[in-house]
Amino acid sequence: MTSTLRALLLAAAALLLGACSTLDRSAAPTVDRQAQWVVLPFANHTETPLAGQRAEAIAETILHSHGIARIKRYPSSLQQEALFDAGERKQREEALVWARQQGARYALTGAVDEWRYKVGVDGEPAAGVALQIIDVASGDTLWSGAGGKSGWSREALSAVAQQLIRSLLGAGLAAAR
C-alpha cells in the first residue's frame, strides 16, 4: 500500500470518528399516537442554563413530526430550573399529578447530561440526553433511551441535539399505532 493511500485511509477514518454517537434504548412500546401526550420537565444535569428546556422544545417538535398531534407541555410557571436541584423526584411526581389532571395517557420526560461545545481548537458540539415515555396513569416507564452525540466544529449544538433526540425517539415510537 502506498503512503498516499495509507494517508487517505487514515484521514477518512479520522473524519468518521469526528462525529460520533452512542445510543442505548429499550424495545419500542405500542403507544397510541391519537392519545393525549404531555412533555414533562427535563432535568438539567449540565452547567448550561436552560438546557433541559431546550431539549424539551426539540423533543416536542419531534413528537409532532412522528404524528403525535395532541401534546401539552408542562407549564413553565410550575418549572424550577436550578443547577444541582435536589428536588427532581418531587418535581417529577408533581408533574405526573398535573399530567393526570390534563387527562394525558403518555408523558415524555428526560434528563440532559451534556449540552456544550467541547473545549479545543474546533469546539465540537456535544449533547447527551436520557428520555423516558411514561404511562401517566400508573407512572410506569414504558420506554427509555439514552445517548450522546458529538458533531463537527461548524455544526450547531441544537442540530446535534435534534439528531440525537430524533434517533432516540424514532426508536421509541416505532411501534406506535
C-alpha positions as CSV (number, residue, x, y, z in Angstrom):
1,M,0.0,0.0,0.0
2,T,1.4,3.4,-1.0
3,S,2.0,6.0,1.7
4,T,-0.5,8.3,-0.1
5,L,-3.3,5.7,0.0
6,R,-2.4,4.9,3.6
7,A,-2.7,8.7,4.5
8,L,-6.0,8.9,2.7
9,L,-7.4,5.9,4.6
10,L,-6.2,7.4,7.9
11,A,-7.8,10.7,7.1
12,A,-11.1,9.1,6.2
13,A,-11.1,7.1,9.5
14,A,-10.4,10.3,11.4
15,L,-13.4,12.0,9.7
16,L,-15.7,9.2,10.5
17,L,-14.7,9.2,14.2
18,G,-15.1,13.0,14.3
19,A,-18.9,12.9,14.7
20,C,-19.7,10.0,16.9
21,S,-22.8,8.9,18.7
22,T,-23.8,6.3,21.2
23,L,-27.3,5.1,21.7
24,D,-28.9,2.7,24.2
25,R,-32.6,2.1,24.3
26,S,-35.3,-0.4,25.3
27,A,-37.7,-2.1,22.9
28,A,-40.3,0.2,21.4
29,P,-43.7,0.1,23.2
30,T,-47.0,0.1,21.5
31,V,-48.4,3.5,22.1
32,D,-51.5,5.3,20.7
33,R,-50.5,8.4,18.6
34,Q,-54.0,9.8,19.0
35,A,-53.9,9.8,22.8
36,Q,-53.1,12.9,24.8
37,W,-49.4,13.3,25.5
38,V,-47.5,15.7,27.8
39,V,-43.9,16.8,27.8
40,L,-42.8,17.0,31.4
41,P,-39.7,18.9,32.6
42,F,-36.3,17.5,31.6
43,A,-33.7,17.5,34.4
44,N,-30.7,19.6,33.7
45,H,-27.5,17.9,34.8
46,T,-25.2,20.3,33.0
47,E,-23.7,23.6,33.7
48,T,-25.6,25.1,30.8
49,P,-28.6,27.2,31.9
50,L,-31.9,26.1,30.4
51,A,-30.5,23.0,28.6
52,G,-33.4,21.0,29.9
53,Q,-36.0,23.4,28.4
54,R,-34.1,23.5,25.1
55,A,-34.2,19.7,24.9
56,E,-37.9,19.7,25.8
57,A,-38.7,22.0,22.9
58,I,-36.8,19.8,20.5
59,A,-38.5,16.7,21.8
60,E,-41.9,18.2,21.5
61,T,-41.3,19.1,17.9
62,I,-40.0,15.6,17.1
63,L,-43.1,14.1,18.7
64,H,-45.2,16.2,16.4
65,S,-43.2,15.1,13.4
66,H,-43.9,11.5,14.3
67,G,-47.7,12.1,14.0
68,I,-48.5,12.8,17.7
69,A,-50.8,15.8,17.5
70,R,-52.2,16.1,21.0
71,I,-49.3,17.4,23.1
72,K,-49.3,19.7,26.1
73,R,-46.2,21.0,27.7
74,Y,-45.8,21.3,31.5
75,P,-46.3,25.0,32.3
76,S,-43.1,27.0,32.7
77,S,-44.6,28.7,35.7
78,L,-44.5,25.4,37.5
79,Q,-41.0,24.5,36.4
80,Q,-37.9,25.0,38.5
81,E,-34.6,25.1,36.6
82,A,-31.7,25.3,39.0
83,L,-28.3,23.8,39.0
84,F,-27.9,20.8,41.3
85,D,-31.6,20.8,42.2
86,A,-32.2,18.1,44.8
87,G,-36.0,18.2,44.3
88,E,-36.0,16.4,40.9
89,R,-38.1,13.4,42.1
90,K,-40.6,15.6,43.9
91,Q,-40.9,17.8,40.7
92,R,-41.5,14.7,38.6
93,E,-44.2,13.5,40.9
94,E,-45.9,16.9,40.8
95,A,-45.6,16.9,37.1
96,L,-47.3,13.5,36.8
97,V,-50.1,14.8,39.0
98,W,-50.5,17.7,36.6
99,A,-50.5,15.3,33.6
100,R,-53.2,13.2,35.2
101,Q,-55.3,16.3,35.7
102,Q,-54.9,17.1,32.0
103,G,-56.2,13.6,31.0
104,A,-52.9,12.6,29.5
105,R,-52.1,9.0,28.7
106,Y,-48.4,9.3,28.0
107,A,-45.7,11.6,29.2
108,L,-42.2,12.2,27.8
109,T,-39.6,13.2,30.3
110,G,-35.9,13.1,30.4
111,A,-32.6,14.4,31.6
112,V,-29.9,16.4,29.8
113,D,-26.4,15.2,30.8
114,E,-24.3,17.1,28.3
115,W,-25.1,20.3,26.3
116,R,-22.0,22.2,25.3
117,Y,-19.3,23.0,22.8
118,K,-16.1,21.0,23.6
119,V,-13.1,22.9,24.6
120,G,-10.4,23.0,22.0
121,V,-9.5,24.4,18.6
122,D,-12.5,23.0,16.8
123,G,-15.1,23.4,19.6
124,E,-17.3,20.5,18.5
125,P,-20.9,20.5,19.8
126,A,-21.8,17.7,22.1
127,A,-25.2,16.6,23.6
128,G,-26.2,13.8,25.9
129,V,-29.8,13.0,26.9
130,A,-31.8,10.3,28.5
131,L,-35.5,10.0,27.6
132,Q,-38.5,8.1,29.0
133,I,-42.0,7.5,27.9
134,I,-44.2,7.0,30.9
135,D,-47.7,5.7,31.3
136,V,-49.3,8.6,33.2
137,A,-52.0,6.5,35.0
138,S,-49.6,4.0,36.5
139,G,-46.3,6.0,36.5
140,D,-44.6,3.0,34.8
141,T,-41.8,3.6,32.4
142,L,-42.8,2.1,29.0
143,W,-39.7,3.0,27.1
144,S,-36.3,4.5,27.9
145,G,-33.3,5.6,25.8
146,A,-30.1,7.4,26.4
147,G,-27.5,8.7,24.0
148,G,-24.7,11.0,23.4
149,K,-23.6,12.7,20.2
150,S,-20.8,15.0,19.1
151,G,-20.8,16.9,15.9
152,W,-18.5,18.7,13.5
153,S,-16.9,22.0,14.5
154,R,-19.2,24.0,12.2
155,E,-22.5,22.3,13.3
156,A,-24.9,24.0,15.7
157,L,-25.3,22.4,19.1
158,S,-29.1,22.4,18.6
159,A,-28.7,20.5,15.3
160,V,-26.6,17.8,17.0
161,A,-29.2,17.6,19.9
162,Q,-32.0,17.4,17.4
163,Q,-30.3,14.5,15.5
164,L,-29.7,12.7,18.8
165,I,-33.3,13.1,20.1
166,R,-34.7,12.2,16.8
167,S,-32.7,9.0,16.7
168,L,-33.8,8.1,20.2
169,L,-37.5,9.0,19.8
170,G,-37.7,7.4,16.4
171,A,-36.9,4.1,18.0
172,G,-39.2,4.7,21.0
173,L,-42.1,5.5,18.7
174,A,-41.5,2.7,16.1
175,A,-44.4,0.6,17.4
176,A,-46.9,3.5,17.7
177,R,-50.3,2.9,16.1
